[in-house]
Amino acid sequence: MNIGLLYMSYKLSSSHSLKAKRQAVESLISRIRGKFNLSVTEYADLNIWQRITLIGCVASPDPNFPDQLLESIVSFITEIRPDLELIDRSMELISGV
């Protein structure tokens, strides 16, 4: 089994409150889950209203699939939310689990 982890941090300039941030995060997570059937959640910066930090996880028997899927997610977010500025991104691939 191969596992892929994706850590992403975005700047949300249009947000001026935690309520607006939560709405944006919930919508984004819902769309990612709907399109990719991926486990994803907000995991840090919960009280910083202009920053979204997400982690996504996927498991597959195909060693190339996690990497390809995680790259697709970053592209998907850029496509559906051009107002989000990617601050940081890192991937971790674990093979042979």
Protein Blocks (a to p, Z undefined) as FASTA:
>chain_A
ZZdddddddddfkbcbfklmmmmmmmmmmmmmmmnopacddfehklbckbccdddddddf
blklmmmmmmmmmmmmmmmmmmbccfbdcddddehZZ
